[in-house]
Amino acid sequence: QVQLVESGGGSVQSGSTRTLTCTTSADTYNRNCFGWFRQAPGKEREGLAHIYTADGSTHVVDSVKDRFTISQDTAVRTVYLQMSRLKPEDTAMYYCATTPSPGVGCPPFPAESGFAFWGQGTQVTVSS
């Protein structure tokens, strides 16, 4: 059973930095693609960044690439999303997701279709 555990959300002030974490089992973590997505109230879920754990290659969408960074710590099987200079419009539920087939890299992004397993989400609320 694939389980993704996200943490790090909370209420923060505009301009601050927050790091989200996504932890999973070794079987799920190895050679897999992990993505971070978010969904704001009344909006569609959007992809933000992904990382392929086998080689550490990353991609961050243009809309946040100057503020968000995705990284990993293989020793603790954790993927991070560091968010800096947060804005009220970053307020959303943030989700970690992973692909079902290890060893094949990351699917086309920021589409959700290649990501089969999702965490429960962690809420980030940014106040001005």
GITASUL-V979340 format. One record per residue. NEAR is the number of other ideal C-beta (glycine too) atoms within 8 Angstrom. D_FIRST is the distance of its C-alpha to the first C-alpha in Angstrom with 2 decimals. Layout:
BEGIN
((NEAR/D_FIRST) (NEAR/D_FIRST))
END
This chain:
BEGIN
((2/0.00) (9/3.77) (7/6.33) (15/9.95) (9/12.77) (15/16.18) (8/19.48) (9/23.14) (10/24.35) (8/27.54) (5/31.10) (11/33.17) (7/36.61) (10/37.47) (5/37.93) (8/35.52) (8/32.57) (12/29.00) (9/25.98) (17/22.44) (10/19.54) (15/15.91) (10/13.94) (11/10.59) (8/9.55) (6/11.89) (5/9.88) (12/9.06) (10/12.56) (9/14.73) (7/16.75) (12/15.02) (14/16.70) (13/16.26) (15/18.39) (18/19.96) (15/21.18) (13/23.27) (11/24.64) (9/27.94) (4/29.31) (3/30.76) (8/29.55) (4/27.03) (9/24.05) (10/25.18) (13/23.74) (14/25.12) (15/23.95) (13/21.56) (15/21.18) (13/20.22) (13/19.08) (8/20.65) (4/24.12) (8/24.03) (7/25.57) (10/25.52) (9/26.77) (11/27.92) (12/29.48) (5/33.22) (4/33.35) (11/31.82) (8/32.24) (3/35.20) (8/33.31) (13/29.59) (9/28.12) (15/24.64) (9/23.98) (11/21.58) (8/21.72) (7/20.04) (4/20.87) (6/18.63) (10/16.00) (9/17.30) (14/18.62) (13/21.65) (14/23.67) (12/27.18) (13/29.29) (8/33.01) (6/36.02) (15/33.95) (7/35.64) (8/35.46) (6/34.12) (10/30.99) (8/30.10) (11/26.78) (10/23.17) (15/21.39) (14/17.88) (15/15.76) (15/13.88) (15/12.65) (14/13.23) (5/11.23) (5/13.58) (7/14.42) (6/18.12) (5/19.66) (6/20.55) (12/20.53) (10/21.26) (5/24.47) (10/24.59) (9/24.81) (8/23.45) (9/20.04) (6/19.59) (10/17.84) (13/15.07) (8/12.09) (10/9.79) (9/11.77) (11/12.34) (7/14.45) (10/17.58) (13/20.43) (9/23.98) (17/26.84) (8/30.31) (15/33.31) (8/36.73) (4/39.99))
END
